[in-house]
Amino acid sequence: MIIPVCDEHLIDAVALLAAEIWTEHYTPIIGPRQVEYMLDKFQSSSAISKQISENFLYYIIEINDQHVGYFGLEPKNDQLFLSKLYVRSSHRGKGFGSKALEFIENLAIQQGLKKIVLTVNKHNSVTIEKYLKMGFRNIGPIVTDIGNGYVMGDFILEKFLHNSKSNTPASNMRGILDH
Ligand SMILES: CC(C)(COP(=O)(O)OP(=O)(O)OC[C@H]1O[C@@H](n2cnc3c(N)ncnc32)[C@H](O)[C@@H]1OP(=O)(O)O)[C@@H](O)C(=O)NCCC(=O)NCCS
């Protein structure tokens, strides 16, 4: 089941998932201090709450009453930025990421958006392989300064959508998703 994150309790649940998954997954890639900094800046309850109040949409992936992952979306002009997609390590490789992406693509298509875009750490190799299998293509590197002396060295990946309608603005997305 995919649950829209619409209250403080669910925001706290996303922050908990993020702390668990990011600490485990990113510590070997970027080190503990950068992980701690990024969790505080981007995935604390207050940061998530602020993002939702701006333009983000968050969802939790729930299986058998258990939160097994989450994703965060940001509609931008004619594209949907897949800002976060995380499945707990115990549940990876079982199709939950693909199912979440199917849901995300349907939302984007309903809104007439043309493509899904994401960034992924250059050294996050297994994840990059999974995204390529899910139909994304790598369009090149990007380096982003995230403050405090830290940078993110990523690849930009994109996936074009078929059957997209041409003229529903992305700003209408929140209304449709609320139903
Ligand atoms: C990336 C992630 C969300 C994918 O979710 P998942 O549930 O593991 O993905 P799925 O099981 O649906 O597999 C997705 C695709 O990768 C393939 N795949 C699964 N395991 C794989 C592996 N070890 N190596 C390569 N491909 C693999 C699947 O066959 C599937 O391809 P298909 O659609 O052609 O069948 C998840 O692995 C994750 O949270 N990774 C760690 C955190 C991360 O890096 N998140 C992304 C940040 S940008």
The ligand as an SDF file (V2000), in Angstrom:
LIG
                    3D

 48 50  0  0  0  0  0  0  0  0999 V2000
   16.9830    1.8100   -5.3970 C   0  0  0  0  0  0  0  0  0  0  0  0
   15.8630    1.1080   -4.6540 C   0  0  0  0  0  0  0  0  0  0  0  0
   14.8070    2.1080   -4.2020 C   0  0  0  0  0  0  0  0  0  0  0  0
   15.1890    0.1000   -5.6130 C   0  0  0  0  0  0  0  0  0  0  0  0
   14.1870   -0.5990   -4.9130 O   0  0  0  0  0  0  0  0  0  0  0  0
   14.1240   -2.2130   -4.9460 P   0  0  0  0  0  0  0  0  0  0  0  0
   12.8750   -2.6060   -4.2540 O   0  0  0  0  0  0  0  0  0  0  0  0
   15.4000   -2.7610   -4.4460 O   0  0  0  0  0  0  0  0  0  0  0  0
   14.0050   -2.4410   -6.5230 O   0  0  0  0  0  0  0  0  0  0  0  0
   13.3050   -3.6530   -7.3160 P   0  0  0  0  0  0  0  0  0  0  0  0
   13.3800   -4.9230   -6.5240 O   0  0  0  0  0  0  0  0  0  0  0  0
   11.9500   -3.2080   -7.7230 O   0  0  0  0  0  0  0  0  0  0  0  0
   14.2600   -3.7560   -8.5970 O   0  0  0  0  0  0  0  0  0  0  0  0
   14.3140   -2.7290   -9.5680 C   0  0  0  0  0  0  0  0  0  0  0  0
   14.9830   -3.2630  -10.8260 C   0  0  0  0  0  0  0  0  0  0  0  0
   16.3400   -3.5830  -10.5370 O   0  0  0  0  0  0  0  0  0  0  0  0
   16.5830   -4.9700  -10.7840 C   0  0  0  0  0  0  0  0  0  0  0  0
   17.4380   -5.4490   -9.6860 N   0  0  0  0  0  0  0  0  0  0  0  0
   17.0430   -5.9300   -8.4760 C   0  0  0  0  0  0  0  0  0  0  0  0
   18.1390   -6.2320   -7.7390 N   0  0  0  0  0  0  0  0  0  0  0  0
   19.2160   -5.9180   -8.4950 C   0  0  0  0  0  0  0  0  0  0  0  0
   20.6180   -5.9750   -8.2710 C   0  0  0  0  0  0  0  0  0  0  0  0
   21.1310   -6.4140   -7.1070 N   0  0  0  0  0  0  0  0  0  0  0  0
   21.4410   -5.5520   -9.2620 N   0  0  0  0  0  0  0  0  0  0  0  0
   20.9410   -5.0810  -10.4310 C   0  0  0  0  0  0  0  0  0  0  0  0
   19.6170   -4.9930  -10.6950 N   0  0  0  0  0  0  0  0  0  0  0  0
   18.7710   -5.4100   -9.7430 C   0  0  0  0  0  0  0  0  0  0  0  0
   15.2460   -5.6330  -10.7560 C   0  0  0  0  0  0  0  0  0  0  0  0
   15.2240   -6.7940  -11.5680 O   0  0  0  0  0  0  0  0  0  0  0  0
   14.3640   -4.5580  -11.3050 C   0  0  0  0  0  0  0  0  0  0  0  0
   14.4440   -4.5080  -12.7260 O   0  0  0  0  0  0  0  0  0  0  0  0
   13.1580   -4.8490  -13.6250 P   0  0  0  0  0  0  0  0  0  0  0  0
   12.2240   -3.6540  -13.3740 O   0  0  0  0  0  0  0  0  0  0  0  0
   13.7030   -4.9380  -14.9940 O   0  0  0  0  0  0  0  0  0  0  0  0
   12.6380   -6.1360  -13.0550 O   0  0  0  0  0  0  0  0  0  0  0  0
   16.3830    0.3340   -3.4130 C   0  0  0  0  0  0  0  0  0  0  0  0
   17.2430   -0.6950   -3.8550 O   0  0  0  0  0  0  0  0  0  0  0  0
   17.0970    1.1840   -2.3810 C   0  0  0  0  0  0  0  0  0  0  0  0
   16.4630    1.7460   -1.4960 O   0  0  0  0  0  0  0  0  0  0  0  0
   18.4390    1.2670   -2.4930 N   0  0  0  0  0  0  0  0  0  0  0  0
   19.2690    1.9100   -1.5040 C   0  0  0  0  0  0  0  0  0  0  0  0
   18.9880    3.3780   -1.3580 C   0  0  0  0  0  0  0  0  0  0  0  0
   19.1710    4.1630   -2.6520 C   0  0  0  0  0  0  0  0  0  0  0  0
   20.2340    4.1750   -3.2340 O   0  0  0  0  0  0  0  0  0  0  0  0
   18.0870    4.8480   -3.0530 N   0  0  0  0  0  0  0  0  0  0  0  0
   18.0890    5.6670   -4.2420 C   0  0  0  0  0  0  0  0  0  0  0  0
   18.6730    7.0070   -3.9530 C   0  0  0  0  0  0  0  0  0  0  0  0
   18.7820    8.0120   -5.4200 S   0  0  0  0  0  0  0  0  0  0  0  0
  1  2  1  0
  2  3  1  0
  2  4  1  0
  2 36  1  0
  4  5  1  0
  5  6  1  0
  6  7  2  0
  6  8  1  0
  6  9  1  0
  9 10  1  0
 10 11  2  0
 10 12  1  0
 10 13  1  0
 13 14  1  0
 14 15  1  0
 15 16  1  0
 15 30  1  0
 16 17  1  0
 17 18  1  0
 17 28  1  0
 18 19  1  0
 18 27  1  0
 19 20  2  0
 20 21  1  0
 21 22  1  0
 21 27  2  0
 22 23  1  0
 22 24  2  0
 24 25  1  0
 25 26  2  0
 26 27  1  0
 28 29  1  0
 28 30  1  0
 30 31  1  0
 31 32  1  0
 32 33  2  0
 32 34  1  0
 32 35  1  0
 36 37  1  0
 36 38  1  0
 38 39  2  0
 38 40  1  0
 40 41  1  0
 41 42  1  0
 42 43  1  0
 43 44  2  0
 43 45  1  0
 45 46  1  0
 46 47  1  0
 47 48  1  0
M  END
$$$$
